[in-house]
Amino acid sequence: MTQIPEDAIKCLDKGFVRLVDSMGGDDAIVQAARVSYGKGTSEVSQDRGLIRYLMRHRHTTPFEMVEFKFHCKMPIFVARQWVRHRTANINEYSLRYSEARDEFYFPEPEHIQFQSALNKQGRAGKVPKKLTDKVLNYFQEISDRSFEMYQELNEAGLARELIRAILPVNLYTEWYWKNDLHNLLHFIGLRSDPHAQYEIRVFSDAMAESVKAVAPFAWEAYQDYVVRGMRFSRIEQSLLEKQLPSRVVDDILEDIAYQITATLHHNKPREDSDLYPLYQKQGGSDSEADFKLKWDSGEIKIGNVRELREFKSKLVNLKR
């Protein structure tokens, strides 16, 4: 068995993901976004705000300026799922040119489950130990026997491009995989999802660690707006407009007025006498006494002013 590189993340029993190289990071995203209107600002907080704006509004091109190159080793059946993401540059270990290695994937007993009755491409349910042992024995038997036949034919001089077809898809393969951040995030969003197959999920999770390290603001924004965010269809929005009571919307708008005020004050501190007028300017309707009571509670959270105002605009539209 080939040794797993020291800087790699081990995946499954014999696989790994290793970040070979990367180009750019959060700074490259910001640089690309600002090229159309000059250098602009360069504070870290403003860079984060811009990246979040780009992600929120699905401006994807700046994220394509960041690239990752991985060295990966995975079972062939995982590679066949992986390669469905057609946006990468790939160079794979060739079984036409090179000899196959005696390296096969054997699942852990807890990952041997029944076919799911609800999900045609999933698994569920605990399998009795007797049946689990049989599955593992079959994995071992087919791997050992197929490799023996492969070796026999290889030593007899048969073409490797043909006799490789004898080998099962739990054989390990390797490749170099290069992709830009936008498409890599899309890959991770699909393959790290709980509904994805376990065997590819562990590789996706390993690649995610590199994204977190290289572009932390982009990763944070992706989690907030894509993975954990919500988008409503026209039909869903129509239902909200009809069914959501105006008083609920008004309560949320009031909370937003407080958050915008607190955020503006955090970014540029105001005199105490200026806070209530600032709150009124954001659409707040509480009396000055109620405002002071809530303000002094210290429970008002700050956020992103642009994002809060966009949310406010959406809520106002729901009331029309």
N, C-alpha and C positions, 0 to 999 in steps of 0.2 A: 504494500500500500504506500502511495506517495505521501510524504509528510506534509502536514498543514503548515503553511507559512506562519511565522511568529506574529506578524501584524494582521493576520486574518481573523475573522469571526467564524467560529466553527458552526456549521449548519448540518442537521441530521447526523448520521453516524460517521460519514466520511467526507462530507462536503464543506465548503467554506465560501465566504465573500470577503474579498480584499480590495480596498480602495487603492488603486495603483497611482492615480493622478487626478487632479481636479483643476479647472480653470475658472477663476472668478469666485464670487460669493455675493453676499448682500450688496457690497459696494458696486459690483458689476451690474446688478439689476438697477440700482439707482442711477448709475452713470448712463446706462442705455435709455432709461426713461427720461432723463433730463437733457438728452442731446438735442431735442427739438426746440428747447427754449433756453439754452445756455447752461452754465454751471449751476446756478441756483444756490441753495443753502447746503451746508455740509454737516449740520449737527446730527448726532446719532439718533436723537428722538425724532427728528424730522425725516431721516432716512427710514426709520421704522414706520412712521406714519405714511410715507409715500408707498412703501412696499405693501402695506395693508390696503391702501387705496387701490393699487393696481390689482391685487388679488380679489378684492371685493367687487370690482367692476370688470373682472375677467379680461384685463389687458395682459395677454399672455406673452407677447413678444419679448419684453425685457427679461423674463425668466429663462428664455431660450439662450441668453448670453452666458449662462453658467453651465459648465459641462463636467461630467464625472466619467472616469474610466475605471471599471471594475474587472478584477480577475475572479472568476467564479467557477465552482465545481459543484455539479448537481446531477441527479439521476436523469437519464434521457427523457423519461416521461414528464419530469418537471421542466426540462428545457423546451419540450414541445409546447407546453402551456406558455412559457415565458416568451418564446419567439413570436407569439401572436401579437405582441406589442411591436409593431413594425417600424418604429421611429428611431431605432438605434443602429449603430454600426457594430457588427459582430464578426469575430474570427474564432471559429470553433476547432477543437482538436479533431483532426481528420483520421477516420478509421479506414480511409482509402490509402492513405500514405503511411500512417503509423499503426503499429500493432495495438490491439486492444489490451487493456490492463485488467487483471482479475480484481475488480473493485465493483461491488454490487451493493445496492441499498437494501437493508433489511429493517422493516418498521419495528418500532417499540410496541410491545403488547397492548399498551393503552390506546394506541392509535389504530388498532385493528377493530373495526366496528362493522355493523350491518349496513346494508343499503338503506338510506333514509326513505321513509314512506312519503314524506312531504317534499323533499328536494331530490329531484332525479339525478343531480350531479353531486350529491353529498352523502355523508355517512352519519349514523347515529346508533346508539344502543350498545350496551355492554355485551361482549361476546364471551361465552363460557371458555374456561381455560383449555379444555380439551380441543375445542375448535381453533382457538388462538394458536396452540402448539402445532396443529395441523397446518395452518396457514404459514407459519414460520418455517416448518419443515419443507413445504412446497417451494417457498422462496429460496431456501438453501439448495434444494434438489435441482431446481431448474437452472439456478445460477451456476452451480458446480458442473452439471452435465453439459450445459450449453457451452461453457468455456472450455471444457475438455474436447468437445467436438470442434470448436473453433481452433484450438491449438493443433489438433490432429490435422486438420485441413490446411492450416497455415504452414505447418512443417512439411506438408506434401507439396507445397508450392502453389496452392490455389490462390486466385486473386483476392486480396483483402477487401476490395470494393464489393465483392459478391458474398464472401463468407461472413462478413459482418452482419448480414441479415439473419444469421442464426441466433445472435445475441439478443436477450430480452431487454425491455426498456427500463429495467431497474439498474442497468449498467451505468456507471458514472461517466460523465463527459465533462469537459472544461471549455471555457471560452473567455475571451476578452469582450467586454460589453461597454460601449461608450454611448452616452445619451445626455441630452440637455435637461436642465432642471425641470422645465415645464412638463415634459413628457415623463420624466422620472417620477415626479409627484403624482401624475395620473396613474402610472404603474403601481406605485405604493398604495394609492387610494383604493385601487381595485384588489390588489393581491395581499394587502395587510388587513383587509376587511374580514370580520369573523366568519363570513360565508365562504371565503376562499378556501381552497384545499390546503390542509395543514402543511404539506410538504413544500409548497411554494411560498406559503406565508412566512416561514422562518427565514427564507432568503430575503424576502421583501422587508421584513423587520430589520434584518442586518444592514441592508442598504439604507434604510431610514436613519440609522445611527450616523452615517456619513453625511447625510443631508443636514441633520441637526447641528453637526459640528461645523460644516462649511458655510451654511446659510441659515443661521438660527432665526432671523426675522422672517424669512420666507417660509420656513417650516411652521413657525407660530401662526402666521397668517393663513397658511393652508389648513391647519387644524381648525382655526376659528371660523373660516368662511366656507370651506369646502367639506371637510370631514364632519364637523359638528354644527355647521350652519344649515339653514333651511332656505329653500326657494319655493315660492308658491306659484302654481299654475294660474291661469286666468280663471278657471272654474273655482279653484280653492280660494282665490282672492275675492271672488264674487260672493262666496258663502260667508266669508269673514265680514264683508261689507254689510250683508243682510242680517247676520246673526249676532255680531259683536255689539253689545250695548254701548251707546255713546259715553255713558259714565265711566266705563272701563277704559275707553280710549282717552278720555279726559284725565283720568288718574295717571295713566302712563305718561301723557304729555306733561303733566305737572312734575312727575319724577324727572323727566328729561330736562325740564327747565332748571331744576336744581342741579343736575349733573353738569349741564353746560356751564352754569354759573361757577360751580366749584372747580371745573377744569380750567376755565379762563382765569380764575383767581389763582389757581396753582401755577399756571404758566406765566402769569404776570400779576403779582400780588396787588390788590386794590386796598384803598382805605375802607374802614368799616362802614362809613357813611355812603360809600359808592356801591356796596354789595346789593342792597335791595333794589335800587334802580336798575342795576345790571340784570338782576333776576327778572324784573318786570319786562325788560327789553327782550328776554328770551321767551316771553309768553306766559310767565308765571302769574297766577291769579290769587295767591294767598295774601292775607293781610300782612302788614309789616311785623305785627306781633307774632303771628304764626310762623312767618319766615324766620324770625330770630330764634324761635323755639326749635325749629327743625335744624336750622344752621348750627346752633350751639350743641346739638346732639352728637355731632362728629360722625354721623353714620352715612353721610352723603359720599358716594363713590365718584371718583373722577374717571374720565374715559378719553376718547378721541373726539374733539369738537366737530370735525367734519362728519364723522360717522354718526354722531348723535343727531346732528342736524338733518342728515339724510334720513335717519330713522323717523325723526319728527315729521318730515315732509311726507313719508309713506303713511304714517298714522293719520295725518290730516286728510290725505286723499281717501282713506277708508271711510271718513265721516261724510264725504260729499255724496 
